[in-house]
Amino acid sequence: MPSVLLTNVCHLQNKLEDLSVLIKQYCSEIICITESWLTRDIPDSAVNLDGYHLIRKDRSSGAGGGVAAYISSNINCHELPDENVDNFEYIKT
């Protein structure tokens, strides 16, 4: 069973260093992020973590919000469909 970390980061770009420390401490293979505050203007490369695939769903309007998940490159994951659902943030597996 993979190790899962769930955290509300309240602005992912500003918390990457802290997140990296948590990942090393807990050896997390799946990291679920709430309140990522990412927008389409922020590329994946700006929030990349070595050894992980990033899946994200940015909030399309307003400030804050957004969800993301980092999946260890050791885990086989398939390409996920990009679906938009109004007023609901989720990542479909």
ABEGO torsion letter per residue (X at the ends): XBBBBBBBAGGAAAAAAAAAAAAAAAGBABBBBBGAGBBAABBAAAABBBGBBBBBBBBABEBEEEBBBBBBAABBBBBBBBBBBBGBBBBBX
